[in-house]
């Protein structure tokens, strides 16, 4: 059932207006790629595993020759060689012969099986087995995990350690990722002072810049704190227009209304398009969103808990869409 709550409707309307994968790409090494967003589908450049290999220690034998084996009528094989991990080829196995294999060693194609050591009775260079074995028993075939040309990691994936291991196993040294969005962060209000400043009567310290910067970084962006703007509309418009040139997103805390004027709403209208002018929910009036020069502007409350909540609900999905990630809207 589709949830049509006012909050989710507002979230959907705003994220629909944000451009998908709007950022340039950059190459980074696998050591730098943790938490970055893969820009394009990664297709396998080779099979994994890259060759047939043993997944247990034992003896490689011809499968057909094991079919009549039983405890009463064991079948014997002469051990004629061995193969270890790192060897480039496995010795040929003729009728009545066995090759001693180690876990991870290269094996040939064909109707062969591995007899585990404890399932064979060994006497010198000869083994005997007392049961039949199925073809390719305990043999991991080339490409059984990943086929060359198949999509291994989807575009928009936030790369985790296991993804990096997969890329490394394919011989990849660098990967194409979305550039981190530059997010300009403003606190607003004549009463707001820097968080390290002494308090004067009627003032409050700016903790939102610190909080929102951390939230932006946590979501995959690069925060750019821009300081505190007073309640001067024209000055604020001029600064926003300047900052838009080098920003991918702008976040403003506080300043919803000043002197009876819808300050932030008018600000967004002045520089771009107003998309959401408040959300019909508790503490929803300060949630104001727009787009200017194709870049999202998110205004949240000045009260710190509500500021972070507003960013989680609107700023984070917008940032993820810019990166090209799958966007999951939170119900609040």
URMOTA-V440583 format. One record per backbone hydrogen bond with DSSP energy under -1.0 kcal/mol. NH is the residue of the N-H (numbers start at 1). CO is the residue of the C=O. E is the energy in kcal/mol with one decimal. If there is no record, write none. Layout:
nh: [NH,NH]
co: [CO,CO]
e: [E,E]
This chain:
nh: [9,10,11,12,13,14,15,16,21,26,28,30,32,35,36,38,39,42,44,48,53,54,55,58,59,60,61,63,66,67,69,70,75,77,78,79,80,83,87,97,98,99,100,101,102,104,105,107,112,113,114,115,119,120,121,123,127,128,129,136,137,139,140,143,144,145,146,149,150,152,153,156,157,159,164,165,166,167,168,169,171,172,175,177,178,179,183,184,185,186,187,188,189,192,193,197,203,204,206,207,211,212,213,214,215,216,217,218,219,220,221,222,224,226,229,232,236,237,238,239,240,241,242,243,244,245,246,248,249,250,251,252,253,254,258,261,263,264,266,267,268,269,270,271,272,273,275,276,278,279,281,284,287,288,288,289,290,291,292,295,297,298,299,300,307,308,309,310,311,312,313,314,316,318,319,320,321,322,323,325]
co: [5,6,7,8,9,10,11,12,321,177,175,173,29,159,33,157,176,153,150,146,140,105,138,101,115,99,113,111,63,64,66,73,129,127,96,125,98,100,84,94,78,60,81,58,83,54,102,52,110,61,137,59,116,117,128,126,77,121,75,112,134,136,53,49,141,48,48,44,147,42,42,38,154,36,160,161,162,163,164,165,168,167,28,26,37,24,222,249,224,251,227,253,229,189,204,194,200,191,193,205,207,208,209,210,211,212,213,214,215,217,216,181,183,185,187,230,232,233,234,235,236,237,238,239,240,242,243,182,182,296,184,298,186,300,261,258,261,256,262,263,264,265,266,267,268,291,289,289,287,284,279,281,284,286,299,276,297,273,295,292,290,250,288,252,303,304,305,306,307,308,309,310,311,314,315,316,317,318,319,320]
e: [-2.6,-2.2,-2.7,-2.7,-2.4,-2.3,-2.8,-2.2,-2.7,-2.3,-2.0,-1.5,-1.4,-3.1,-2.2,-2.6,-1.9,-2.9,-2.7,-2.6,-2.4,-2.1,-1.9,-1.9,-2.0,-3.3,-2.5,-2.0,-2.0,-1.1,-1.8,-1.1,-2.1,-2.6,-2.8,-2.9,-2.5,-2.1,-2.2,-2.0,-2.7,-1.8,-2.6,-2.6,-1.0,-3.2,-2.1,-2.2,-1.8,-2.2,-1.6,-2.9,-1.9,-1.3,-2.6,-3.2,-2.5,-1.6,-2.4,-2.8,-1.2,-1.9,-2.9,-2.1,-2.1,-1.7,-2.5,-2.7,-2.2,-3.0,-1.4,-3.4,-1.6,-3.0,-2.0,-2.0,-1.7,-2.4,-2.5,-2.2,-1.8,-2.2,-2.5,-2.8,-2.4,-2.9,-2.5,-2.6,-1.8,-2.9,-2.1,-1.5,-2.5,-1.3,-2.6,-1.8,-2.2,-2.4,-2.5,-1.1,-2.3,-3.5,-1.9,-2.0,-2.1,-2.6,-2.3,-2.4,-1.6,-1.2,-2.8,-3.6,-2.9,-3.1,-2.9,-1.7,-2.4,-2.6,-2.1,-2.0,-2.6,-2.5,-1.6,-2.8,-2.3,-1.1,-1.4,-3.2,-1.4,-2.2,-2.9,-2.7,-2.2,-2.3,-2.0,-1.9,-2.2,-1.1,-2.6,-2.1,-2.6,-2.2,-2.0,-1.5,-2.5,-3.3,-2.6,-2.2,-1.6,-1.6,-2.5,-1.9,-1.4,-1.1,-1.8,-2.3,-2.1,-2.3,-2.6,-1.9,-2.8,-2.9,-2.8,-3.0,-2.5,-2.3,-2.0,-2.6,-2.0,-2.5,-2.1,-2.2,-3.0,-1.7,-2.5,-2.5,-2.1,-2.2,-1.7,-2.6]
